Structure formats: structure tokens, C-alpha cells
Amino acid sequence: MPVGSTVRVIRSRLAMDAAADAAARDVPRKRRVTVRVVARIGSPFTVELASEDSRVSVRAEGPVVEKARTKAVTSEDLIEHVGRMGQSPFEPVSFDVDMDEGCGMGFSSVHGVRAEACRLLEEKLLRTYAAREDATAQAPSAECVRTRLAHVRAETGIARPTPGTSVAAEACALVATPESGGRPCRGSLPRLRHGRRPCEWNLATGRDSLVGRGVPRGGPRSPGPLGAPWQTRRRG
């Protein structure tokens, strides 16, 4: 954005409170998954991962499981090593181990199959987002916007804005009645606008300046339907 461009700042207390509330929540940082491990002698070592809602699942296979030559692997060993998902975006919530007694395998192979299962699941989850990105129109560049604006100005005769000019800031508040709009806004929003008829709030009398000029003393009547909002506006 070039220097001198007009910037409009909109502040919403409701939005700020909602953002602070969201930041304070205990938001899960990882996708919860269920894990199934299959270690059958004579068959490939297998790790299956599925999202907690079971909508997406993957399967990764490793080397063939053999009989243990020294110490056999236990189900607790497999749960511990398969459950080490480290820097992956997943967090195991349950394990289902289907294995034969006396299985033997190196833990490096277990880690490799687990890492491959995590990679496959992440790739499958992101596939839908990649397809959505391909179908989404790209935002135009700043140069395209400048070219288009210049073309529109030339066609319509709109003068190019002078660099450094800015629009006066204004604050607005929508209220149900002129009374509820004027009283809480004294000193901060002294300009009351209802429809197209502005009225200045008199801090000394506590009344708006339209009283006594053909407007009922109780305030201007609402031209809209019952419950139509009033608007308070401040310029400067």
C-alpha cells in the first residue's frame, strides 16, 4: 500500500472480546487418531491410523514379522513406540494391538512404519483442501487493481484522488431510542442522527437541538416501523 493511502480502522468491542475468549480456550493443537497395530508372524508389520470420527483412515506396512531370536516384543512395547508421534500433527487416543506371541522386530522398523502411516494420513486429510484451493479464484495483484481503477476512472470521469487526503473519521452507534442514544454518549458521541436529520446533543440542558423547532419535546418521532434503530454519529 503506497504512503498516504486512506486507512479505515473499525473497532468492535464484541469482536475483540470474542477473539480474547477464543485465545484463552484450551484448543487442541493436534488431530486425535485411533491406532491399530498388527504383528503376525509371517505377515508384514502393519500400522493403521484413523481419525477419531473414523471418516479418514490409512494403512502402512513394513517388513515381515519373524520369530524373536532373543527377546520377544510385547504389546506394551508396540504401544509405546507406535504412540511416539512427536512432531506429527496427530495424537493417539486409543490402541488396538493384534499380535502373535514371540514376535521379534527392530524398533527402528516400527518407527519407520509409524512415520509412514502419519505421512499418509496427513496427505489424505490435506487432499480435500488442495482440491478446494485449485477451485478457488486467486485474489488480483495490486498492479491489476491499479490498472482496473485507472480504467474505471477514465470511463466514468472520476478524478484521481489527491495523495495524502483522508476522510474525516467518524464513530457511529445504533440505539433503540434517541434517549438511550444521547444519555450514555454524552461527551463521546455528541452528534445524534436519525434518518437524514442530525441533531446536536446539548450537554447543558440534556436535550437535542431539534427540540423547539417543530419537533415534539419528547424527541423526533421515528419515521420507520416500530423498533426501528436510531443512530448516533460523531464526526471529527
Beta strands, then each sheet from edge to edge (+ up, - down):
strand 1: 31-39
strand 2: 44-51
strand 3: 57-64
strand 4: 66-67
strand 5: 90-99
strand 6: 103-104
strand 7: 170-175
strand 8: 191-194
strand 9: 197-202
strand 10: 207-208
strand 11: 230-235
sheet 1: 3+ 2- 1+ 5+
sheet 2: 4+ 6-
sheet 3: 7+ 11- 8+ 9- 10+
end
